[in-house]
Amino acid sequence: MAFWVSNHVCKWRNYNRLGMETRSMSSAHFQKHLISTKKSFRKNIGAYVYCLYGMEKDPALPPKQHLIDARVIYSLAPALGHNQESHPESSARVPAIVDALEKMELTSKFRGSEIFELRSFKPASVDDIASVHAEAYVSGLEKAMDRALQQGIIFIDGSGPTYATAMTFHESLVAAGAGLALVDSVVMSWSIKLVAASNISTDPPVGFALIRPPGHHAIPKGPMGFCVFGNVAIAARHAQRVHGLKRVFIIDFDVHHGNGTNDVFYDDPDIFFLSTHQDGSYPGTGKIDEIGRGAGEGATLNLPLPGGSGDTSMRNVFDEVIVPCAQRFKPDIILVSAGYDGHVLDPLASLQYTTGTYYMLASNIKQLAKDLCAGRCVFFLEGGYNLDSLSNSVVDSFRAFLGEPSLASKFDDPAILYEEPLNKVKQAIQRAKHLHYL
């Protein structure tokens, strides 16, 4: 992706400022702003189109027309060579999602150009990984592949059952690379539509990296909790360094606290990390009073929720905490650690989210990105270990991205739900609002 690195040559950041200036505008206001800046923008349009021409020459990115037409772009990194039999984080996860998408006719085979699978992406480079992780960890993991080749399976996490096979290092680079390519594609789509005729919607497609191993537990110095490299954290640094998108808002709705992402950005004021997770669950971090440090104080929001929290709880959290935080932060892009292990059927926790909860989150986050950052948004698969609830929830997330009705009523059984601890949830919300002056 040599072109993307050369943004000083093509003045990428100068033109991308237009997106930063409009991140808090509604779509209607955005169109008016675009018309009002037409004359000044045209002064530089030749150089900008030259930049787009260079982007189109990158074989790792989709053709221009695909980026104009697509409403969802997804990438697959199933890591079939990274697998331990009977382990919950198994190689069956991504194929189960793909099968469900096919069954529900949510692939380009059935939807034509509105859903696009990004296939020709490159693995992340060691330098990409080292933007988040210690070089000693990266080189040490690569060297450990020889031992994994001899033994078949090795364990690389002292605090939990994070395993590696001889393919884990490469598969993890591929997973991170799939996320980086989606960030590139979403940003490129927005740029093309900005330059194109005004009757083309300026909303870029939503990206979804259907990848494993997951990443949000991986700390700077090593792997943790099934996670090898911090995929979302690496993508956040990429968005800043390569695309000049300074302010990154990360939403993590996995049932477990994203401690790795938390630690990477704990003192960074330009990356807002917001995690909702089950109180007391693995890894025991993410207390409500952990709000960042130094210059980053206030740019981390942890909201542990009591066991039994469900759809109503998450709706209240979204409206009362996530939305006002994002509005105040004014992000240039939203990245999402999309963990589906809060589902009531998932075996590793005891929240009671449903397929409908995940539809709501996908729909609302898409709208939030449209309102605040010109629609630039990429989801990254994290947890989710019941293959049925995982795949059904991702299917409904895709339908939310497309603006189509939820199928939750076909998947969910309300009879298995019990009363949510809404008083405790309200107390947690009020405590978070107090700590963050919401």
For each residue, the residues with C-beta under 8 A, 3 or more apart:
1: 4 5 58 60 122 184 242
2: 5 6 58
3: 6 10 54 55 57 58
4: 1 7 55 58 184 242 243
5: 1 2 242
6: 2 3 9 10
7: 4 10 11 12 13 242 243 244
8: 11 12 13
9: 6
10: 3 6 7 47 50 51 54
11: 7 8 14 15 44 47 48 51
12: 7 8 15 16 51 243 244
13: 7 8 16 17 244
14: 11 17 44
15: 11 12 18 44 48 51 191
16: 12 13 19 20 187 191 243 244 245
17: 13 14 20 21 244
18: 15 21 22 37 41 194
19: 16 22 23 190 194 245 332 373 374 376
20: 16 17 23 245 246 247 332
21: 17 18 33
22: 18 19 25 29 30 33 34 374
23: 19 20 330 331 332 372 373 374
24: 327 330 371 372
25: 22 29 30 33
26: 29 30 371
27: 30 31 202 203 370
28: 31 32
29: 22 25 26 32 33
30: 22 25 26 27 33 34 202 374
31: 27 28 34 35 198 202
32: 28 29 35 36
33: 21 22 25 29 30 36 37
34: 22 30 31 37 38 194 198 202
35: 31 32 38 198
36: 32 33
37: 18 33 34 40 41
38: 34 35 41 42
39: 42 43
40: 37 43 44
41: 18 37 38 44 45
42: 38 39 45
43: 39 40
44: 11 14 15 40 41 47 48
45: 41 42 48 49 195
46: 49 50
47: 10 11 44 50 51
48: 11 15 44 45 51 52 191 195
49: 45 46 52 53 195
50: 10 46 47 53 54
51: 10 11 12 15 47 48 54 55 191
52: 48 49 55 56 64 188 191 192 195
53: 49 50 56 57
54: 3 10 50 51 57 58
55: 3 4 51 52 58 61 188 191
56: 52 53 61 63 64
57: 3 53 54
58: 1 2 3 4 54 55 61 184
59: 120
60: 1 120 121 122 181 184
61: 55 56 58 67 181 184 185 188
62: 66 67 70 73 116 118 185
63: 56 66 67
64: 52 56 67 68 192
65: 68 69 113
66: 62 63 69 70 113 116
67: 61 62 63 64 70 73 185 188 189 192 193 204 205
68: 64 65 189 192 193 196 200
69: 65 66 113 114 116
70: 62 66 67 73 113 114 115 116 189 205
71: 114 115 205 206 401 402
72: 114 115 116 205 206 207 208 398 401 402
73: 62 67 70 115 116 117 118 182 185 186 189 205 206 207 208
74: 115 116 117 118 182 207 208 209 210
75: 117 118 119 121 178 179 181 182 207 208 209 210 211
76: 94 98 117 119 178 210 211
77: 94 171 174 175 177 178 209 210 211 212
78: 91 93 94 95 98 210 212
79: 82 83 91 94 167 168 171 172 174 175 211 212 213
80: 83 91
81: 91 165 166 167 168 170 171
82: 79 91 164 165 167 168 171 172 212 213
83: 79 80 87 90 91 165
84: 87 90 153 163 165
85: 90
86: 90
87: 83 84 90 161 163
88: 226 347 348 385
89: 93 212 213 214 226 383 385
90: 83 84 85 86 87 93
91: 78 79 80 81 82 83 94 95 212
92: 95 96 387
93: 78 89 90 96 97 212 381 384 385 387 390
94: 76 77 78 79 91 97 98 210 211 212 381
95: 78 91 92 98 99
96: 92 93 99 100 387 388 390 391
97: 93 94 100 101 210 381 390 391 394 395
98: 76 78 94 95 101 102 210
99: 95 96 102 103 391
100: 96 97 103 104 391 392 394 395
101: 97 98 104 106 107 391 394 395 398
102: 98 99 105 106 107 109
103: 99 100
104: 100 101 395 399 407
105: 102 109 110 111
106: 101 102 110 111 115 395 398 399 402
107: 101 102 110 111 115 117
108: 111 112 113 115 116 117
109: 102 105
110: 105 106 107
111: 105 106 107 108 114 115
112: 108 115
113: 65 66 69 70 108 116
114: 69 70 71 72 111 402
115: 70 71 72 73 74 106 107 108 111 112 398 402
116: 62 66 69 70 72 73 74 108 113 205
117: 73 74 75 76 107 108
118: 62 73 74 75 121 178 181 182 185
119: 75 76
120: 59 60
121: 60 75 118 177 178 180 181
122: 1 60 177 181
123: 170 173 174 176 177
124: 128 129 173 174 176 177 180 229 234
125: 128 129 173
126: 129 130 138
127: 130 131
128: 124 125 131 176 177 180 234 237 238
129: 124 125 126 132 133 138 173 176 229 234
130: 126 127 133 134 135 138
131: 127 128 234 237 238 241
132: 129 220 229 230 233 234 237 264
133: 129 130 137 138 218 220 221 222 229 230
134: 130 137 138 220 221 222
135: 130 138 139
136: 139 140 221
137: 133 134 140 141 220 221 222
138: 126 129 130 133 134 135 141 142
139: 135 136 142 143
140: 136 137 143 144
141: 137 138 144 145 156 164 168 169 223 228
142: 138 139 145 169
143: 139 140 146
144: 140 141 147 148 154 156 164 169
145: 141 142 148 149 164 166 168 169
146: 143 149 150
147: 144 150 151 154
148: 144 145 151 152 153 154 164 165 166 168
149: 145 146 166
150: 146 147
151: 147 148 154
152: 148 165
153: 84 148 163 164 165
154: 144 147 148 151 163 164
155: 161 162 163 164
156: 141 144 162 163 164 168 222 223 228
157: 160 161 162 222 223 224 225
158:
159: 224 225 283
160: 157 224 225 226 282 283
161: 87 155 157 226
162: 155 156 157 223 224 225 226 227 228
163: 84 87 153 154 155 156 168
164: 82 141 144 145 148 153 154 155 156 168 169 223 228
165: 81 82 83 84 148 152 153 168
166: 81 145 148 149
167: 79 81 82 170 171
168: 79 81 82 141 145 148 156 163 164 165 171 172 213 228
169: 141 142 144 145 164 172 173
170: 81 123 167 173 174
171: 77 79 81 82 167 168 174 175 213
172: 79 82 168 169 175 176 213 228 229
173: 123 124 125 129 169 170 176 177 229
174: 77 79 123 124 170 171 177 178 211
175: 77 79 171 172 178 179 209 211 212 213 215 228 229 231
176: 123 124 128 129 172 173 179 180 215 229 231 234 235
177: 77 121 122 123 124 128 173 174 180 181
178: 75 76 77 118 121 174 175 181 182 209 211
179: 75 175 176 182 183 209 211 231 232 234 235 378 380
180: 121 124 128 176 177 183 184 234 235 238
181: 60 61 75 118 121 122 177 178 184 185
182: 73 74 75 118 178 179 185 186 207 208 209 235 378
183: 179 180 186 187 207 235 238 239 243 333 335 378
184: 1 4 58 60 61 180 181 187 188 242 243
185: 61 62 67 73 118 181 182 188 189 205 207
186: 73 182 183 189 190 204 205 206 207 333 376 377 378
187: 16 183 184 190 191 204 239 243 245 333 376
188: 52 55 61 67 184 185 191 192
189: 67 68 70 73 185 186 192 193 204 205
190: 19 186 187 193 194 202 204 374 375 376
191: 15 16 48 51 52 55 187 188 194 195
192: 52 64 67 68 188 189 195 196
193: 67 68 189 190 196 200 201 202 203 204
194: 18 19 34 190 191 202
195: 45 48 49 52 191 192
196: 68 192 193 200
197: 200
198: 31 34 35
199:
200: 68 193 196 197
201: 193
202: 27 30 31 34 190 193 194 374 375
203: 27 193 370 374 375
204: 67 186 187 189 190 193 374 375 376
205: 67 70 71 72 73 116 185 186 189
206: 71 72 73 186 366 369 375 377 378 379 401
207: 72 73 74 75 182 183 185 186 377 378 379
208: 72 73 74 75 182 338 378 379 380 381 394 397 398 401
209: 74 75 77 175 178 179 182 231 378 379 380 381
210: 74 75 76 77 78 94 97 98 381 394
211: 75 76 77 79 94 174 175 178 179 214 231 380 381
212: 77 78 79 82 89 91 93 94 175 381
213: 79 82 89 168 171 172 175 226 227 228 229
214: 89 211 217 226 227 231 339 381 382 383
215: 175 176 218 227 228 229 230 231 232 233 234 260 261 337 380 382
216: 227 230 231 232 233 252 254 256 258 259 260 261 337 339 382
217: 214 223 224 225 226 227 256 258 259 260 283
218: 133 215 222 223 224 225 227 228 229 230 260
219: 222 224 259 260 263 264
220: 132 133 134 137 260 263 264
221: 133 134 136 137
222: 133 134 137 156 157 218 219
223: 141 156 157 162 164 217 218 227 228
224: 157 159 160 162 217 218 219 227 259 260 283
225: 157 159 160 162 217 218 256 259 282 283
226: 88 89 160 161 162 213 214 217 383
227: 162 213 214 215 216 217 218 223 224 230 260
228: 141 156 162 164 168 172 175 213 215 218 223
229: 124 129 132 133 172 173 175 176 213 215 218 234
230: 132 133 215 216 218 227 233 234 260 261 264
231: 175 176 179 209 211 214 215 216 234 235 380
232: 179 215 216 235 236 250 252 258 261 335 336 337 380
233: 132 215 216 230 236 237 260 261 264 265
234: 124 128 129 131 132 176 179 180 215 229 230 231 237 238
235: 176 179 180 182 183 231 232 238 239 335 378 380
236: 232 233 239 240 248 250 265 271 335
237: 128 131 132 233 234 240 241
238: 128 131 180 183 234 235 241 242 243
239: 183 187 235 236 242 243 245 248 332 333 335
240: 236 237 243 244 245 246 248 270
241: 131 237 238
242: 1 4 5 7 184 238 239
243: 4 7 12 16 183 184 187 238 239 240
244: 7 12 13 16 17 240
245: 16 19 20 187 239 240 248 332 333 376
246: 20 240 270 332
247: 20 270 271 272 329 330 331 332
248: 236 239 240 245 270 271 272 331 332 333 334 335
249: 271 272 274 325 326 329 331 333 334 335 372 373
250: 232 236 261 265 271 272 273 274 334 335 336 337
251: 274 322 334 335 336 337 365
252: 216 232 257 258 261 273 274 275 276 277 336 337 339 382
253: 276 314 336 337 338 339 342 361
254: 216 257 258 275 277 337 338 339 341 342 382 383
255: 277 278 281 339 341 342 346 348 349 351 383
256: 216 217 225 277 278 281 282 283 339 341 349 383
257: 252 254 262 275 277 281 283 285 286 302 304
258: 216 217 232 252 254 261 262 273 275 277 286 337 382
259: 216 217 219 224 225 262 263 283 285 286
260: 215 216 217 218 219 220 224 227 230 233 263 264
261: 215 216 230 232 233 250 252 258 264 265 273 275 337
262: 257 258 259 265 266 273 275 285 286 290 300 302
263: 219 220 259 260 266
264: 132 219 220 230 233 260 261 268
265: 233 236 250 261 262 268 271 273 296 299 300
266: 262 263 292 293 296 300
267: 292 293 294 295 296
268: 264 265 271 295 296 299
269: 292 295 296 298 299
270: 240 246 247 248 299
271: 236 247 248 249 250 265 268 299
272: 247 248 249 250 299 300 301 325 326 329 331
273: 250 252 258 261 262 265 299 300 301
274: 249 250 251 252 300 301 302 303 321 322 325
275: 252 254 257 258 261 262 286 301 302 303 337
276: 252 253 303 304 305 314 317
277: 252 254 255 256 257 258 281 286 302 303 304 305
278: 255 256 281 304 305 306 307 309 342 349 350 351
279: 304 305 306 307 428
280: 284 304 307
281: 255 256 257 277 278 284 349
282: 160 225 256 348
283: 159 160 217 224 225 256 257 259
284: 280 281
285: 257 259 262 290
286: 257 258 259 262 275 277 290 302 304
287: 290 302 304
288: 302 303 304 428 431 432 435
289: 435
290: 262 285 286 287 300 302
291: 297 298 300 301 302 435 436
292: 266 267 269 296 297 298 299 300
293: 266 267 296 297
294: 267 297
295: 267 268 269
296: 265 266 267 268 269 292 293 299 300
297: 291 292 293 294
298: 269 291 292 436
299: 265 268 269 270 271 272 273 292 296 329
300: 262 265 266 272 273 274 290 291 292 296
301: 272 273 274 275 291 321 325 432 436
302: 257 262 274 275 277 286 287 288 290 291
303: 274 275 276 277 288 317 321 428 429 432
304: 257 276 277 278 279 280 286 287 288 428
305: 276 277 278 279 309 313 317 351 425 428
306: 278 279 309 421 424 425 428
307: 278 279 280 349 350 351 421
308: 350 351 352 418 419 420 421
309: 278 305 306 313 314 351 352 420 421 425
310: 313 314 344 351 352 353 354 357 417 420
311: 314 315 353 354 356 357 360
312: 315 316 420 422
313: 305 309 310 316 317 420 422 425
314: 253 276 309 310 311 317 318 353 357 360 361
315: 311 312 318 319 360
316: 312 313 319 320 422 425 426 429
317: 276 303 305 313 314 320 321 322 425 429
318: 314 315 321 322 323 360 361 364
319: 315 316 322 323
320: 316 317 323 324 429 433 438
321: 274 301 303 317 318 324 325 429 432 433 438
322: 251 274 317 318 319 325 326 368
323: 318 319 320 326 327 368
324: 320 321 327 328 438
325: 249 272 274 301 321 322 328 329 436 438
326: 249 272 322 323 329 331 334 368 372
327: 24 323 324 330 372
328: 324 325 438
329: 247 249 272 299 325 326
330: 23 24 247 327 372
331: 23 247 248 249 272 326 334 372 373
332: 19 20 23 239 245 246 247 248 373 376
333: 183 186 187 239 245 248 249 369 373 376 377 378
334: 248 249 250 251 326 331 365 368 369 372 373 376 377 378
335: 183 232 235 236 239 248 249 250 251 377 378 379 380
336: 232 250 251 252 253 365 377 378 379 380
337: 215 216 232 250 251 252 253 254 258 261 275 380 382
338: 208 253 254 379 380 381 382 397
339: 214 216 252 253 254 255 256 342 381 382 383 384
340: 343 346 358 381 382 383 384 389 390 393 394
341: 254 255 256 346 348 349 382 383 384 385
342: 253 254 255 278 339 346 349 351 353 357
343: 340 346 351 353 354 355 357 358 384 386 389 390 393
344: 310 351 352 353 354 389 416 417
345: 386 388 389
346: 255 340 341 342 343 349 383 384 385 386 389 390
347: 88 385 386
348: 88 255 282 341 383 385
349: 255 256 278 281 307 341 342 346
350: 278 307 308
351: 255 278 305 307 308 309 310 342 343 344
352: 308 309 310 344 417 418 420
353: 310 311 314 342 343 344 357 358
354: 310 311 343 344 357 358 408 411 412 417
355: 343 358 359 389 392 393 396 406 407 408 411 412
356: 311 359 360 396 406 408 409 412
357: 310 311 314 342 343 353 354 360 361
358: 340 343 353 354 355 361 362 393 394 396 397
359: 355 356 362 363 393 396 397 399 400 406 408
360: 311 314 315 318 356 357 363 364 400
361: 253 314 318 357 358 364 365 397
362: 358 359 365 366 379 396 397 398 400 401
363: 359 360 366 367 400 401 403
364: 318 360 361 367 368
365: 251 334 336 361 362 368 369 377 379
366: 206 362 363 369 370 375 377 400 401
367: 363 364 370 371
368: 322 323 326 334 364 365 371 372
369: 206 333 334 365 366 372 373 374 375 376 377
370: 27 203 366 367 374 375
371: 24 26 367 368
372: 23 24 249 326 327 330 331 334 368 369
373: 19 23 249 331 332 333 334 369 376 377
374: 19 22 23 30 190 202 203 204 369 370
375: 190 202 203 204 206 366 369 370
376: 19 186 187 190 204 245 332 333 334 369 373
377: 186 206 207 333 334 335 336 365 366 369 373
378: 179 182 183 186 206 207 208 209 235 333 334 335 336
379: 206 207 208 209 335 336 338 362 365 397
380: 179 208 209 211 215 231 232 235 335 336 337 338
381: 93 94 97 208 209 210 211 212 214 338 339 340 384 394
382: 214 215 216 252 254 258 337 338 339 340 341
383: 89 214 226 254 255 256 339 340 341 346 348
384: 93 339 340 341 343 346 381 389 390 393 394
385: 88 89 93 341 346 347 348 390
386: 343 345 346 347 389 390
387: 92 93 96 390 391
388: 96 345 391 392
389: 340 343 344 345 346 355 384 386 392 393 411
390: 93 96 97 340 343 346 384 385 386 387 393 394
391: 96 97 99 100 101 387 388 394 395
392: 100 355 388 389 395 396 407 411
393: 340 343 355 358 359 384 389 390 396 397
394: 97 100 101 208 210 340 358 381 384 390 391 397 398
395: 97 100 101 104 106 391 392 398 399 407
396: 355 356 358 359 362 392 393 399 400 406 407 408 411
397: 208 338 358 359 361 362 379 393 394 400 401
398: 72 101 106 115 208 362 394 395 401 402
399: 104 106 359 395 396 402 404 405 406 407
400: 359 360 362 363 366 396 397 403 404 406
401: 71 72 206 208 362 363 366 397 398
402: 71 72 106 114 115 398 399
403: 363 400
404: 399 400
405: 399
406: 355 356 359 396 399 400 409
407: 104 355 392 395 396 399 410 411
408: 354 355 356 359 396 411 412
409: 356 406 412
410: 407
411: 354 355 389 392 396 407 408
412: 354 355 356 408 409
413: 416
414: 417
415:
416: 344 413
417: 310 344 352 354 414
418: 308 352
419: 308
420: 308 309 310 312 313 352 425
421: 306 307 308 309 424 425
422: 312 313 316 425 426
423: 426 427
424: 306 421 427 428
425: 305 306 309 313 316 317 420 421 422 428 429
426: 316 422 423 429 430
427: 423 424 430 431
428: 279 288 303 304 305 306 424 425 431 432
429: 303 316 317 320 321 425 426 432 433
430: 426 427 433 434
431: 288 427 428 434 435
432: 288 301 303 321 428 429 435 436 438
433: 320 321 429 430 436 437 438
434: 430 431 437
435: 288 289 291 431 432
436: 291 298 301 325 432 433
437: 433 434
438: 320 321 324 325 328 432 433
